[in-house]
Amino acid sequence: MSEAAIARVVPDLASFSVDHGFEYAIGDHDVEVGSLVRVPLSGRPRRGYVVDVYPGDASHLKEIRGVSGDLPVFSPALLQAIDELAAYYVAPRSVVLAKSLPPNLPRRVPRLTLPSIPPSSSPAPAATAAAAAGQPGGHVQLLAGAGWGEIIRGSVTEILSAQRSAIVVVPTAVEADRLLAVLRPDLGARVLDGHGDDAAVTRAWSEAALNPGVVVVGTAKVAWWKVARLAAIVLVDEGRRGMKERQTPTVAAARLAATRAHHEGLTIFHLSRLPTADTFARDPLVVRLGGRLWPPVEIVDRTGEPPGSRLFTARVTDSVRATLRDQGRVFLFTHRRGYAPAARCGSCRQLRLCPGCGARPDAGAECRRCGSGLGPCSNCGHDRFEPLGAGIERVTEEARRLFDPGVASDPVADGPALVVGTERDLVALRPVDLAVAIDGDGLVRGTNYRAGEDALAVLARVAARVRSGPRHRLMVQTASPGHPVYEALRKADPVPYLEHELSERKAMGLPPTGEILVLEVSDADEAGDEIRAVSETATVFGPAAFNRGQRWLIQGADLTEPKQRLRAVIGRLREHGARVRADADPRDL
């Protein structure tokens, strides 16, 4: 038989047991790889995904009952990327396949009338030319402190002119709206909005699937889209939390883009003020564009102060008052909400950690997470602890006392000259004349192996909200002024720090040179023996107490084999009612 008669269909069931799919007769239906179909399964109709079609004798097979939607939701090349990601993130195949779907069933829509494109210069001409020609251009790291909208337009213009397409991924919908406003005046109907209500997103998805020569702009979800003649993906600030999914599968947009690039021959542009360690390890072409990556940073040394000192140093207090006196605007940055959720030793200032579960407790006698006794400092034996930095409530309370009873916590308000906020407020924050990081050490000394990298990225973002001017700056209070993160901040040069960071991680077998997988198991009987037995080459840590269950950490140079074995373990746990969350390369430990 020469014509395809059999389709292999993966049912839309969140179970590892159906990963391989089942054979069905195609009959008179018009299907291809990526088609959404309805098939009989266990006596009832079920939606499924066609992952293969081939010739064969279909007389003994049940027949597909119908096709849903007008368009396939993934291509064969995208399917290869999806399968690789399902293995990496220890997720059922159908769960990852579903991420390529629009909110509603895709329908054919009228072809777009695409406008001509004004010329624009590319920041990386060779890579852009390769993408426009349909050739893989590798990874390009664009380092810039401002003007990102124009940089993105320059990066995609030649690609769109060659009737090839691009995807631009940003961390938040607010930033997507801003970018759309920059791109649409010149590119018009070629710019497709990847966020909004379900009907609008489904239409944009269908337009992207049918029209080459477009650019899709949206949050991390658009990185899964099947786009006609896709040539490039632009990742904006990929190290931000919004660029990695929190629920299983915890896919990072950067890994998704890199995996698609490998299977689809794409060029990946990384645009940020500093590369992530993961991207830096890929040895990208680094293009540093003009100007400083962020405004000046002043490191305020607190090492000479006694334990329990006040929240603001005299130097910071005077600077805030002077800025307010000159009608300037001040932003007080803290890395935590609440009051003061962590503590450090009052003598050696080491971060206090729970010996039972690794949490960062306050100055109390017991851990609030697992109930373990805490005792004195594990480093020096001192028994007095002080708050590590401060939560937003404590900062606001102190700021009102020292500076202004009308201090605000609204980053977009026009009136208040003094605003207190956290990282999530940076997107909406209007430019300021002075920013103050109350305690940089609360970020730099975090328990996660990414703490230094994340601290540098967050503090650089805070600095970027400071407008240009001779006395405008970010002030960072710290008891460790010699830390490499602060040196990188002061010089506005992240590359030496990242080179050192990668060397350290390689020595310890940490990502991106090694792998880490965290398993959180709730509502289950003891699963420790099965989890410990997944590999003889990986190291298994745990369990630590976690909510109503246990938390495990698996570390190794290559976790491909342990992850494959874990699929069966996780499947059995879920069948018995357990809740299991698997997080590959976690942001938090």
BELVENCOR-V805576 format. One record per residue. N is the residue number from 1. SS is DSSP state (helix for helix, strand for strand, loop for the rest). OMEGA is omega in radians with two decimals (* if undefined). Layout:
N,SS,OMEGA / N,SS,OMEGA
This chain:
1,loop,-3.07 / 2,loop,-3.10 / 3,loop,3.11 / 4,loop,3.14 / 5,loop,-3.05 / 6,strand,3.04 / 7,strand,3.00 / 8,strand,-3.01 / 9,strand,3.03 / 10,strand,3.14 / 11,strand,3.13 / 12,loop,3.12 / 13,loop,-3.12 / 14,loop,-3.08 / 15,loop,3.08 / 16,helix,-3.04 / 17,helix,-3.12 / 18,helix,-3.09 / 19,loop,-3.06 / 20,loop,-3.14 / 21,loop,-3.12 / 22,strand,-3.14 / 23,strand,3.06 / 24,strand,3.04 / 25,strand,-3.12 / 26,loop,-3.12 / 27,loop,-3.11 / 28,loop,-3.08 / 29,loop,3.10 / 30,loop,-3.10 / 31,loop,3.07 / 32,loop,3.09 / 33,loop,-3.12 / 34,loop,3.14 / 35,loop,2.99 / 36,strand,-3.07 / 37,strand,3.01 / 38,strand,-3.07 / 39,strand,3.04 / 40,strand,3.11 / 41,strand,-3.12 / 42,loop,3.03 / 43,loop,3.13 / 44,strand,3.13 / 45,strand,-3.10 / 46,strand,3.05 / 47,strand,3.13 / 48,strand,-3.10 / 49,strand,3.09 / 50,strand,-3.12 / 51,strand,3.09 / 52,strand,2.99 / 53,strand,-3.07 / 54,strand,3.12 / 55,loop,3.11 / 56,loop,3.12 / 57,loop,-3.08 / 58,loop,-3.03 / 59,loop,-3.10 / 60,loop,-3.03 / 61,loop,2.97 / 62,loop,-3.04 / 63,strand,3.00 / 64,loop,-3.09 / 65,loop,-3.14 / 66,strand,3.11 / 67,strand,-3.14 / 68,strand,-3.13 / 69,loop,-3.07 / 70,loop,-2.99 / 71,loop,2.99 / 72,loop,-3.05 / 73,loop,3.00 / 74,loop,3.10 / 75,loop,3.07 / 76,helix,-3.14 / 77,helix,3.09 / 78,helix,3.08 / 79,helix,3.10 / 80,helix,3.11 / 81,helix,3.14 / 82,helix,-3.14 / 83,helix,3.11 / 84,helix,3.14 / 85,helix,3.10 / 86,helix,3.11 / 87,helix,-3.07 / 88,helix,-3.08 / 89,loop,3.06 / 90,loop,-3.09 / 91,loop,3.04 / 92,loop,-3.09 / 93,helix,-3.08 / 94,helix,3.14 / 95,helix,3.14 / 96,helix,3.07 / 97,helix,-3.09 / 98,helix,-3.11 / 99,helix,3.12 / 100,helix,-3.08 / 101,loop,2.89 / 102,loop,-3.11 / 103,loop,3.10 / 104,loop,3.14 / 105,loop,-3.13 / 106,loop,3.12 / 107,loop,3.04 / 108,loop,3.13 / 109,loop,3.13 / 110,loop,3.10 / 111,loop,3.12 / 112,loop,2.97 / 113,loop,-2.99 / 114,loop,-3.11 / 115,loop,2.99 / 116,loop,-3.01 / 117,loop,3.04 / 118,loop,-3.14 / 119,loop,3.13 / 120,loop,-3.09 / 121,loop,3.14 / 122,loop,3.07 / 123,loop,3.12 / 124,loop,-2.98 / 125,helix,-3.08 / 126,helix,3.14 / 127,helix,3.12 / 128,helix,3.12 / 129,helix,3.11 / 130,helix,3.13 / 131,helix,3.14 / 132,helix,3.12 / 133,loop,3.14 / 134,loop,-3.14 / 135,loop,3.12 / 136,loop,-3.13 / 137,loop,3.11 / 138,strand,-3.11 / 139,strand,3.14 / 140,strand,3.10 / 141,strand,3.09 / 142,strand,3.14 / 143,strand,-3.13 / 144,loop,3.13 / 145,loop,-3.09 / 146,loop,3.08 / 147,loop,-3.04 / 148,helix,3.13 / 149,helix,3.13 / 150,helix,3.11 / 151,helix,3.13 / 152,helix,3.12 / 153,helix,3.10 / 154,helix,-3.12 / 155,helix,-3.04 / 156,helix,-3.02 / 157,helix,-3.12 / 158,helix,3.11 / 159,helix,-3.14 / 160,helix,3.13 / 161,helix,3.11 / 162,loop,-3.13 / 163,loop,2.95 / 164,loop,-2.95 / 165,strand,3.13 / 166,strand,3.02 / 167,strand,3.06 / 168,strand,-3.08 / 169,strand,3.11 / 170,loop,-3.04 / 171,loop,-3.03 / 172,loop,3.11 / 173,helix,3.11 / 174,helix,3.13 / 175,helix,3.06 / 176,helix,3.12 / 177,helix,3.12 / 178,helix,-3.13 / 179,helix,3.09 / 180,helix,-3.14 / 181,helix,3.12 / 182,helix,-3.01 / 183,helix,-2.99 / 184,helix,3.14 / 185,helix,-3.13 / 186,helix,-3.01 / 187,helix,3.01 / 188,helix,-3.05 / 189,helix,3.10 / 190,helix,-3.11 / 191,strand,-3.12 / 192,strand,-3.09 / 193,strand,-3.08 / 194,loop,3.07 / 195,loop,-3.06 / 196,loop,3.13 / 197,loop,-3.02 / 198,helix,-3.11 / 199,helix,-3.12 / 200,helix,-3.14 / 201,helix,3.12 / 202,helix,3.10 / 203,helix,3.12 / 204,helix,3.10 / 205,helix,-3.12 / 206,helix,3.11 / 207,helix,3.12 / 208,helix,-3.13 / 209,helix,-3.03 / 210,helix,-3.00 / 211,loop,2.99 / 212,loop,3.12 / 213,loop,3.13 / 214,loop,3.04 / 215,strand,3.12 / 216,strand,-3.14 / 217,strand,3.13 / 218,strand,3.09 / 219,loop,-2.95 / 220,helix,-3.11 / 221,helix,-3.08 / 222,helix,3.12 / 223,helix,3.13 / 224,helix,-2.95 / 225,loop,2.99 / 226,loop,-3.03 / 227,loop,-3.10 / 228,loop,3.09 / 229,loop,3.12 / 230,strand,-3.11 / 231,strand,-3.04 / 232,strand,2.98 / 233,strand,3.09 / 234,strand,3.13 / 235,strand,-3.10 / 236,strand,3.13 / 237,loop,-3.00 / 238,loop,-3.12 / 239,loop,-3.12 / 240,loop,-3.09 / 241,helix,3.13 / 242,helix,-3.13 / 243,helix,3.04 / 244,strand,-3.11 / 245,loop,-3.11 / 246,loop,-3.11 / 247,loop,3.09 / 248,loop,-0.05 / 249,loop,-3.01 / 250,loop,-3.01 / 251,loop,3.03 / 252,strand,-3.12 / 253,helix,-3.12 / 254,helix,3.11 / 255,helix,3.08 / 256,helix,-3.14 / 257,helix,-3.13 / 258,helix,3.12 / 259,helix,3.07 / 260,helix,-3.14 / 261,helix,-3.14 / 262,helix,-3.05 / 263,helix,-3.07 / 264,helix,3.10 / 265,loop,-3.07 / 266,loop,2.96 / 267,strand,3.14 / 268,strand,3.03 / 269,strand,3.09 / 270,strand,-3.10 / 271,strand,-3.11 / 272,strand,3.04 / 273,loop,3.06 / 274,loop,3.12 / 275,loop,2.90 / 276,loop,3.10 / 277,helix,3.13 / 278,helix,3.13 / 279,helix,-3.14 / 280,helix,3.13 / 281,loop,3.10 / 282,loop,-3.13 / 283,loop,-3.11 / 284,loop,2.91 / 285,strand,-3.08 / 286,strand,3.10 / 287,strand,3.12 / 288,strand,-3.10 / 289,loop,-2.95 / 290,loop,3.07 / 291,loop,3.08 / 292,loop,3.11 / 293,loop,3.05 / 294,loop,-3.12 / 295,loop,-3.09 / 296,loop,3.13 / 297,strand,3.06 / 298,strand,3.12 / 299,strand,-3.09 / 300,strand,-3.03 / 301,strand,3.12 / 302,loop,-3.02 / 303,loop,-3.11 / 304,loop,-3.09 / 305,loop,3.11 / 306,loop,3.08 / 307,loop,3.11 / 308,loop,3.14 / 309,loop,-3.11 / 310,loop,-3.02 / 311,loop,-3.12 / 312,loop,3.04 / 313,loop,3.10 / 314,helix,-3.14 / 315,helix,3.14 / 316,helix,-3.14 / 317,helix,3.14 / 318,helix,-3.11 / 319,helix,3.11 / 320,helix,-3.13 / 321,helix,3.14 / 322,helix,3.13 / 323,helix,3.12 / 324,helix,3.14 / 325,helix,3.12 / 326,loop,3.13 / 327,loop,3.10 / 328,loop,-3.09 / 329,loop,-3.05 / 330,strand,3.04 / 331,strand,3.07 / 332,strand,-3.04 / 333,strand,2.98 / 334,loop,-3.03 / 335,loop,-3.10 / 336,strand,2.93 / 337,loop,-3.09 / 338,loop,-3.05 / 339,loop,3.11 / 340,loop,-2.93 / 341,loop,-3.12 / 342,loop,-3.09 / 343,strand,3.05 / 344,strand,-3.11 / 345,strand,3.13 / 346,loop,-3.12 / 347,loop,-3.10 / 348,loop,3.08 / 349,loop,3.03 / 350,loop,3.11 / 351,strand,3.12 / 352,loop,-3.13 / 353,loop,3.07 / 354,loop,3.12 / 355,loop,-3.10 / 356,loop,-3.04 / 357,loop,3.10 / 358,loop,3.14 / 359,loop,3.09 / 360,loop,-3.04 / 361,loop,3.06 / 362,loop,-3.06 / 363,loop,-3.13 / 364,loop,-3.08 / 365,loop,-3.10 / 366,strand,3.07 / 367,loop,-3.13 / 368,loop,-3.13 / 369,loop,-3.02 / 370,loop,3.10 / 371,loop,-3.13 / 372,loop,3.01 / 373,strand,-3.01 / 374,loop,3.08 / 375,loop,-3.09 / 376,loop,3.14 / 377,loop,-3.12 / 378,loop,-3.08 / 379,loop,-3.06 / 380,loop,3.12 / 381,loop,3.13 / 382,loop,-3.03 / 383,loop,3.07 / 384,loop,-3.09 / 385,strand,3.13 / 386,strand,3.13 / 387,strand,3.08 / 388,loop,-3.07 / 389,loop,3.14 / 390,loop,3.02 / 391,strand,-3.03 / 392,helix,-3.12 / 393,helix,-3.14 / 394,helix,3.13 / 395,helix,3.13 / 396,helix,3.14 / 397,helix,-3.11 / 398,helix,3.14 / 399,helix,3.10 / 400,helix,3.14 / 401,helix,-3.02 / 402,helix,-2.91 / 403,loop,-2.92 / 404,loop,3.12 / 405,loop,3.14 / 406,loop,3.14 / 407,loop,-3.04 / 408,strand,3.00 / 409,loop,3.11 / 410,loop,-3.03 / 411,loop,-3.09 / 412,loop,-3.11 / 413,loop,-3.13 / 414,loop,-2.97 / 415,loop,-2.97 / 416,loop,3.10 / 417,loop,-3.11 / 418,strand,-3.06 / 419,strand,3.06 / 420,strand,-3.12 / 421,strand,3.13 / 422,loop,-3.09 / 423,helix,-3.06 / 424,helix,3.12 / 425,helix,-3.03 / 426,loop,-3.10 / 427,loop,-3.07 / 428,loop,-3.03 / 429,loop,3.03 / 430,loop,-3.13 / 431,loop,-3.11 / 432,strand,3.11 / 433,loop,3.12 / 434,strand,3.01 / 435,strand,3.13 / 436,strand,2.98 / 437,strand,-2.98 / 438,loop,3.12 / 439,loop,3.12 / 440,loop,-3.09 / 441,helix,3.09 / 442,helix,3.05 / 443,helix,-3.02 / 444,helix,-3.07 / 445,loop,3.09 / 446,loop,-3.07 / 447,loop,-3.10 / 448,loop,3.10 / 449,loop,3.09 / 450,loop,-2.98 / 451,helix,-3.12 / 452,helix,3.12 / 453,helix,-3.14 / 454,helix,3.12 / 455,helix,3.12 / 456,helix,-3.13 / 457,helix,-3.11 / 458,helix,-3.13 / 459,helix,3.05 / 460,helix,3.09 / 461,helix,3.08 / 462,helix,3.13 / 463,helix,-3.10 / 464,helix,3.10 / 465,loop,3.12 / 466,strand,3.14 / 467,loop,-3.11 / 468,loop,-3.14 / 469,loop,-3.02 / 470,loop,-3.10 / 471,loop,-3.11 / 472,loop,-3.05 / 473,strand,2.92 / 474,strand,3.03 / 475,strand,-3.13 / 476,strand,3.08 / 477,strand,-3.09 / 478,strand,2.99 / 479,loop,3.13 / 480,loop,-3.02 / 481,loop,-3.13 / 482,loop,-3.11 / 483,loop,-3.12 / 484,helix,3.11 / 485,helix,-3.12 / 486,helix,3.07 / 487,helix,3.10 / 488,helix,3.11 / 489,helix,-3.07 / 490,helix,-3.11 / 491,helix,-3.05 / 492,loop,3.14 / 493,loop,-3.06 / 494,loop,-2.98 / 495,helix,3.12 / 496,helix,3.12 / 497,helix,-3.11 / 498,helix,3.07 / 499,helix,3.09 / 500,helix,-3.12 / 501,helix,3.13 / 502,helix,3.11 / 503,helix,3.12 / 504,helix,-3.11 / 505,helix,3.11 / 506,helix,3.13 / 507,helix,-3.11 / 508,helix,3.13 / 509,loop,-3.11 / 510,loop,3.10 / 511,loop,0.17 / 512,loop,3.13 / 513,loop,3.02 / 514,loop,-3.13 / 515,strand,3.04 / 516,strand,3.04 / 517,strand,3.07 / 518,strand,3.05 / 519,strand,3.06 / 520,strand,-3.04 / 521,strand,3.14 / 522,strand,3.07 / 523,loop,-3.12 / 524,loop,2.98 / 525,loop,-3.11 / 526,loop,3.13 / 527,loop,-3.03 / 528,helix,-3.08 / 529,helix,3.13 / 530,helix,-3.11 / 531,helix,3.14 / 532,helix,-3.04 / 533,loop,-3.04 / 534,loop,-3.14 / 535,loop,3.04 / 536,loop,-3.09 / 537,loop,3.13 / 538,loop,3.08 / 539,strand,-3.12 / 540,strand,3.10 / 541,strand,3.08 / 542,strand,0.15 / 543,strand,2.95 / 544,strand,3.13 / 545,strand,-3.14 / 546,strand,3.14 / 547,loop,-3.13 / 548,loop,-3.10 / 549,strand,-3.04 / 550,strand,-3.11 / 551,strand,-3.13 / 552,strand,3.06 / 553,strand,-3.14 / 554,strand,-3.07 / 555,strand,3.11 / 556,strand,3.12 / 557,loop,3.14 / 558,loop,-3.08 / 559,loop,-3.12 / 560,helix,-3.12 / 561,helix,3.11 / 562,helix,3.13 / 563,helix,3.12 / 564,helix,3.11 / 565,helix,-3.13 / 566,helix,-3.14 / 567,helix,3.13 / 568,helix,-3.14 / 569,helix,-3.13 / 570,helix,3.11 / 571,helix,3.13 / 572,helix,3.14 / 573,helix,-3.12 / 574,helix,3.10 / 575,helix,3.14 / 576,loop,3.01 / 577,loop,-3.14 / 578,loop,2.98 / 579,strand,-3.08 / 580,strand,3.04 / 581,strand,3.08 / 582,strand,-3.10 / 583,strand,3.12 / 584,strand,-3.10 / 585,loop,-3.02 / 586,loop,3.04 / 587,loop,-3.10 / 588,loop,3.11 / 589,loop,*
